[in-house]
Amino acid sequence: MTQPYVIMVLLFALMAVLAALDSSFSSWGLMPWFNGLRWLRVHFISLGLLTETIFGLAPMIVAARSGRPRPATRWDIWLTLNAGLLILLIGIPLVNGWLIFIGGTAVFVAVGLLLAQLYGLRAPRRETPDAPTGLRFYLAGLSYLLLGIIVGTGLWLGWGPILAIQVPIEVHIHANNWGFLSLTFAGLMVDLYPGFAGRPMARPRSFTAIFWMMTAGALLLVLGPWVKNELLSVPGIVLHLGATGWLLANMIAPIQRERASWGPGIWHLVSAYIWIIAPVLVAPLILLDVPGFPGAGIEQNAPQALIYGWVLQFGLALIPYGFARWLRPGRVAALGGSWVSLAALHIGSVLLWVSIFVKDYQGVLRGGAYLAWVVALLPLVAQLLRLVREPESEVSVVEIGEGVAAPGD
């Protein structure tokens, strides 16, 4: 049976394509605007594509790194997660508080169950291999997701004042992006990089420092808007970007002089982080309330640009590779993406940012951005379809373990 998470990732990829097409046509006046779809578009990618991937891959990777047998699919986790997501897909466009609460609660329970599963799969201390692993990144990232779910659900139910949150939407975005996604992405890189690069990262001993810098940075970035104090947010940005730069340096250094290694997949992974830097560079201008600077437009569109430019781009490279390693261990697995998807994704990100500043052509530019992102998504859909249609291979702990293991220092 084809792994159920792959099917869900494929479905969410198709939904992301349709949602992006809808946004493109709406921006050009060819279709009406639909309530709630702005948030659904980003959640198709964050809660859909990437969360389903993490739920599917993380237990497999952790078990392999711990020397344990491949874990069976936990249907209680899969059903709870997808029931919650389905209810949210109905509740958000309708702005129905009860549906959003029920859906958010179901996803919260699924995340809690996954955390317990991953913790139970860890290697006993006496048997832990010398090489660092991504487990701590997954555990911390999923913990931030729990916080993001609480705050995100509360956005629709008016929990902000009850929790004394000054800027709830920023807390939700920061917990999910700088906490959940950043940390789990780092964990995946720690575990999967040796498999697709054919060598370890430059300095595996730095992973502990990177972990704590990212975790502390994310905490400060959550607390900053929570109490509306930039004295917390600024050092949080510094810590987080410092850790991200350190991780990227670890990735780039071993292959920087090898032209053959720089295919579209590795370019997707590395260049994705450009779109983290973009909102950081304009943040001081927003805080200073510079006259004529479109701060409101940036705050409204930055989450879209971040999700498509960074999160989707990361997924285009790693989703096909991760599931191919899992389901087809006897075959060569390569990073996903193509030169077309790489170009289309960056063109779309540039067009969206330009649309914020060029208001006279905002609709045309925004429609072009989403259409470019549709083009970028199509190779992922094709790669996932091939995985679903081809027969599975038997997976052994040794094969997967070798594919994801990070060599020791």
Secondary structure, DSSP 4 states (H G I P E B T S, - for coil): ---HHHHHHHHHHHHHHHHHHHHHHHHTTSS---TTHHHHHHHIIIIIIIHHHHHHHHHHHHHHHTTPPPPPP-HHHHHHHHHHHHHHHHHHHHT-HHHHHHHHHHHHHHHHHHHHHHHHHSPPGGG--SS--SHHHHHHHHHHHHHHHHHHHHHHHT-TTTTT-SSHHHHHHHIIIIIIIHHHHHHHHHHHHHHHHSS--S-GGGHHHHHHHHHHHHHHHHHHHHHT-HHHHHHHHHHHHHHHHHHHHHHHGGGTT-GGG--HHHHHHHHTTHHHHHHHHHHHHHHTT-TT--HHHHHHHHHHHHIIIIIIHHHHHHHHHHHHHHH-TTS-------HHHHHHHHHHHHHHHHHHH-GGGHHHHHHHHHHHHHHHHHHHHHHHHHHHHSPPPP--HHHHHHHHPPPP-
